[in-house]
Amino acid sequence: MSPNSEKHFTADPPPYSDNSTGIPLQTNVATPGAATVVVGSPVVHTTGVVVPVVVGNRMGPKPASQTCPSCRAQIVTRVEHKTTTKTHLFATLLCFLACWCCVCIPYCTDSCKNADHYCPNCDAYIGSYNH
């Protein structure tokens, strides 16, 4: 062989199997560039951890009757309305429309604010209603 000639080893690609389970197959390759590929059984990873999913009641703009997750008392929530970016955007829009006398309306109405619900007994945050 001449020193300038190089040998290129090419191999056929590994056969594809019909994997209808959607679980990735474990692939073991002996050495890089080798022509032998071993395809094994599906690999399933389980952690054994159960994650509870808590689905809460949908909050509205008005006080709601429910059980407090903190103190476990049956309560009617206390609602605090807070200004948000949306409130400021409405005021800015009124300003651009030359409605100078109406600029304060988004700050005076609760419909332009978020309603945050709290427990009246322990003051725990329960949820929020975003308009």
N, C-alpha and C positions, 0 to 999 in steps of 0.2 A: 504494500500500500504506500501511496505517496504521502508525505507529511502534510500536504495541503488538502487532501481529500478528507472529508468529514463524513461520519456515518450518522445518519438520522434514523432514529428508531420511531416508527409510528405504530400505533396500536389502534384497533377498532374501539370505538366508544363502548362503555359498559351497556349491557342490555337494559332497556327500560321495562319495568314491570307495571302491570295494571294495578295501581295503588288507589283503589276507590275509597279507602277509609279516610284519607286526608292526613294520616299520621306519617310524619317523615320517617323514612327508612334509614337505619344505621348503615353507614358505608365505611368499610375499612380498606385503606390502600396500603399495600405492603411498603413500597418505596416510591418516592417521586419519580415519575417517568416510567414506572413499571406497567406492564400490560395486564396484570392480574388485578381484578377488582372483586371484592367479596361483598355481596349484598346480603345482609342478615334480616332478622325479624324486626317488626316495628318497635321503636323505642317509645315507651310510655313513662312519663315522669309524673309521679304523684307526690304531693307534699303532705297530705293528710290533714291540712288545715281547713277548717270550716269558717268562712267569713259570713257573719250574719249581715243581711241587708235590711235596714230599717227604712220603711216607707212611711213618711209622716203625712199628716193631713195637709191638704193644700191650704195655704194661708190666703186670706182675702184682705181687703182694705179695712174691714171692721173687726172688732174683737170676736174671738172664736172660743167656743167651749171645748176643752180637751184636758187630758192628763199631762201634768208637767213632767218632763223626763228627768228633772233634777230632784224635786221633792216628792214626786208621785202623788200630788194632790190633784183633785178634780177642780179645775179653775176656768175662769173666763179671762183670756189674755188681755194684758194692758198694751195698747198700741201707741207707738211714738212715730210720728211722721218726720222723715229726714229729707232735706234737700239733696238732690243728686246732680250729676252732670246734665241730665235731661232737663231739670228745672232751669239751670243756667242757660241751656240752649234755647228753651222756649222764651226766656226773657230777652236773650240776644236777638232772636228772630223778631220779636215785637219791636225791639229797638230799631232794627234795620227796616221794618215796615213803617217807621215813623209814627208808631203808636206809643208815644212817650208817656202818656197818662196811664197806659195799660201794662207797663213794664213790671209793676209789682204784683200783678195777678198770679203768675206762676208760684210766687213765694207765699201767697195767701191761701191758695187752694190746695187741698190734700191730694187731688187727683194728679198733680205733677210731682208728687213726692213718693218715696218708698215708705211702706208701712212695716215697721219692725215690731214684732210681737215679743213680749216679755211676760214672765210669771209675776203676778202681783204679790205672791207670798215670799219668794226667794230671789226675785229679780234676775232669774236665769233667762238668757236669750233663747227663744223657742224657734223663731223663724222669721222670714221676711216675705213681703209681697212687693214685687217689682211691677210697676205699671208698664 
